[in-house]
């Protein structure tokens, strides 16, 4: 991986392919969709992103990993909307981007 590459973690504010999740749907029904804020955080390198993906998988946090082709480099993880208190512990070490 190139040292200047940027690796991102995206926390979307909209429903995606995982929109069938009960908690995501119930949040939408409660009208709290306006309280969802998209955010992006930066991982220091691809290794940190891969470690995060494993941690999220171990804790059953719905996410998708983007792999750039043809380089086969992990560049982004996207999570479905979650209440902050459910995912903050996994993401707090990453720099939040403005």
Rosetta silent file (secondary structure, phi, psi, omega in degrees, C-alpha in Angstrom):
SEQUENCE: XXXXXXXXXXXXXXXXXXXXXXXXXXXXXXXXXXXXXXXXXXXXXXXXXXXXXXXXXXXXXXXXXXXXXXXXXXXXXXXXXXXXXXXXXXXXXXXXXX
SCORE:     score description
SCORE:     0.000 S_00000001
   1 L     0.000  144.293  178.563    0.000    0.000    0.000 S_00000001
   2 L   -74.213  135.838 -177.406    1.185    3.504   -0.733 S_00000001
   3 L   -60.689  -24.735 -177.260    2.049    5.450    2.459 S_00000001
   4 L   -89.910   -0.373 -179.163   -0.004    8.438    1.315 S_00000001
   5 L   -65.130  143.793  176.709   -3.176    6.390    0.772 S_00000001
   6 L  -104.252  135.770 -179.555   -6.149    7.376    2.856 S_00000001
   7 E  -116.138  130.723 -174.374   -8.257    4.698    4.487 S_00000001
   8 E  -123.136  154.260  171.385  -11.766    5.612    5.608 S_00000001
   9 E  -119.126  120.320 -176.564  -14.526    4.343    7.816 S_00000001
  10 E  -108.791  131.307  178.023  -17.903    5.625    6.670 S_00000001
  11 E  -113.730   95.098 -172.392  -20.892    5.766    8.949 S_00000001
  12 L   -71.849  155.739  178.691  -23.863    6.358    6.640 S_00000001
  13 L  -102.003   -3.540 -177.292  -27.001    8.235    7.592 S_00000001
  14 L  -115.703  161.932  177.213  -29.276    6.444    5.153 S_00000001
  15 L   -73.342  140.044 -178.623  -30.618    2.939    4.888 S_00000001
  16 L  -123.439 -152.931 -178.180  -28.594    0.696    2.595 S_00000001
  17 L   -62.660  -17.325  179.073  -28.705   -2.932    1.530 S_00000001
  18 L   -96.024   26.311 -175.428  -28.904   -3.921    5.197 S_00000001
  19 L   -67.747   -8.383  179.901  -32.133   -1.976    5.650 S_00000001
  20 L   -82.986   -3.930  177.992  -33.976   -5.081    6.806 S_00000001
  21 L   -58.831  132.947 -178.573  -32.250   -4.990   10.191 S_00000001
  22 H   -57.560  -44.412 -177.213  -34.896   -4.750   12.916 S_00000001
  23 H   -68.787  -36.106  178.276  -33.074   -2.012   14.824 S_00000001
  24 H   -66.354  -44.642  179.869  -32.480    0.045   11.673 S_00000001
  25 H   -65.521  -40.875 -179.401  -36.114   -0.256   10.638 S_00000001
  26 H   -66.958  -33.932  176.149  -37.389    0.555   14.134 S_00000001
  27 H   -64.153  -40.546  178.782  -35.177    3.659   14.256 S_00000001
  28 H   -65.377  -39.389  179.898  -36.677    4.764   10.953 S_00000001
  29 H   -66.804  -31.252 -179.061  -40.225    4.154   12.209 S_00000001
  30 L   -76.088   -3.186 -179.304  -39.548    6.258   15.296 S_00000001
  31 L    76.548   15.261 -177.536  -38.788    9.222   13.079 S_00000001
  32 H   -87.667    5.335 -178.210  -35.241    9.348   14.369 S_00000001
  33 H   -57.993  -32.590  178.558  -33.804    9.215   10.886 S_00000001
  34 H   -68.218  -17.366  179.289  -33.150   12.938   11.105 S_00000001
  35 H   -86.955   -5.748  176.981  -30.941   12.229   14.108 S_00000001
  36 L   -80.085  127.359 -179.952  -28.635   10.035   12.003 S_00000001
  37 L  -118.527  126.250  176.289  -25.559   11.951   11.026 S_00000001
  38 L   -67.671  146.396  179.036  -23.143   10.690    8.395 S_00000001
  39 E  -145.710  156.316  174.878  -19.572   10.617    9.588 S_00000001
  40 E  -134.812  137.331  177.321  -16.194    9.596    8.250 S_00000001
  41 E  -125.342  156.816 -177.740  -13.161    8.571   10.226 S_00000001
  42 E  -110.518  129.103  173.977   -9.644    7.892    9.032 S_00000001
  43 E   -92.286  145.515 -176.700   -7.738    4.712    9.748 S_00000001
  44 L   -67.704  -28.658 -178.878   -3.939    5.012    9.829 S_00000001
  45 L  -163.871  174.652 -178.129   -3.380    2.080    7.457 S_00000001
  46 H   -63.517  -34.683  178.769   -4.921   -0.951    5.818 S_00000001
  47 H   -60.427  -41.653  178.560   -3.934   -3.166    8.761 S_00000001
  48 H   -64.606  -37.667  178.838   -5.990   -1.043   11.154 S_00000001
  49 H   -66.704  -42.044  178.940   -8.950   -1.287    8.793 S_00000001
  50 H   -66.127  -39.592  177.295   -8.648   -5.083    8.585 S_00000001
  51 H   -63.691  -42.617  177.365   -8.389   -5.339   12.374 S_00000001
  52 H   -60.823  -43.326  179.919  -11.496   -3.185   12.728 S_00000001
  53 H   -59.298  -42.113  178.394  -13.366   -5.421   10.265 S_00000001
  54 H   -64.731  -43.242  178.894  -12.485   -8.496   12.342 S_00000001
  55 H   -61.861  -44.894  179.454  -13.572   -6.769   15.563 S_00000001
  56 H   -62.207  -40.586  179.346  -16.872   -5.705   14.012 S_00000001
  57 H   -64.231  -44.631  179.688  -17.452   -9.244   12.748 S_00000001
  58 H   -59.613  -31.689 -177.220  -16.685  -10.745   16.181 S_00000001
  59 L  -103.260   16.316  176.155  -19.253   -8.419   17.766 S_00000001
  60 L    55.698   39.389  175.975  -21.916   -8.906   15.052 S_00000001
  61 L   -92.540  119.631 -179.269  -21.770   -5.287   13.868 S_00000001
  62 L   -64.951  127.767 -179.837  -23.180   -5.067   10.319 S_00000001
  63 E  -157.565  163.409  175.408  -20.609   -3.598    7.954 S_00000001
  64 E  -130.105  140.027  177.760  -19.281   -3.782    4.415 S_00000001
  65 E  -106.411  133.193  174.618  -15.645   -3.582    3.330 S_00000001
  66 E   -95.439  131.048  177.736  -14.637   -1.909    0.068 S_00000001
  67 E  -117.644  118.153  178.285  -11.701   -3.481   -1.736 S_00000001
  68 E   -71.693  134.464  177.917  -10.054   -1.404   -4.484 S_00000001
  69 L  -118.190  145.030   11.011   -9.360   -3.350   -7.649 S_00000001
  70 L   -89.786    4.432 -175.850   -7.093   -4.265   -9.314 S_00000001
  71 L   -70.975  -21.517 -177.604   -4.813   -3.431   -6.373 S_00000001
  72 L    60.075   46.051 -179.003   -6.853   -5.615   -3.966 S_00000001
  73 E  -113.268  129.225  174.809   -6.486   -3.016   -1.173 S_00000001
  74 E   -69.825  126.168 -176.774   -9.082   -2.506    1.560 S_00000001
  75 E  -123.008  -15.274 -175.536   -9.985    1.193    1.478 S_00000001
  76 E  -160.140  146.596  169.650  -13.249    1.653    3.368 S_00000001
  77 E  -123.135  133.132  175.876  -15.634    0.084    5.851 S_00000001
  78 E  -117.344  136.113  177.252  -19.256    1.223    5.940 S_00000001
  79 E  -108.954  149.005  171.070  -21.599    0.520    8.837 S_00000001
  80 L   -71.508  163.683  179.480  -25.369    0.580    8.760 S_00000001
  81 L   -60.250  129.444  176.678  -26.867    3.229   11.053 S_00000001
  82 L  -131.771  151.200  168.137  -26.368    2.308   14.706 S_00000001
  83 L   -61.315  140.658 -175.668  -26.952    4.225   17.915 S_00000001
  84 H   -52.935  -40.346 -176.311  -23.616    5.762   18.862 S_00000001
  85 H   -66.352  -15.932  179.089  -23.426    3.863   22.147 S_00000001
  86 H   -87.123  -22.540 -176.240  -23.462    0.529   20.276 S_00000001
  87 H  -123.522  -12.262 -176.198  -20.457    1.198   17.998 S_00000001
  88 H   -55.800  -39.662 -177.786  -18.435    4.015   19.569 S_00000001
  89 H   -59.557  -28.111 -179.673  -16.230    1.595   21.524 S_00000001
  90 H   -86.982  -21.676 -172.173  -14.954    0.078   18.245 S_00000001
  91 H  -109.060   -8.866 -170.627  -14.426    3.385   16.437 S_00000001
  92 L   -63.462  -21.953 -178.903  -13.144    5.754   19.130 S_00000001
  93 L   -83.685   -5.114 -179.405   -9.452    5.294   18.279 S_00000001
  94 L   -95.799  144.129 -177.877   -9.956    6.554   14.699 S_00000001
  95 E   -72.797  122.038  177.663   -9.668   10.221   13.760 S_00000001
  96 E   -77.163  129.671 -179.782  -13.068   11.738   12.954 S_00000001
  97 E   -94.602  149.416  179.131  -12.960   13.794    9.778 S_00000001
  98 L   -94.819    0.000    0.000  -14.907   17.017    9.291 S_00000001
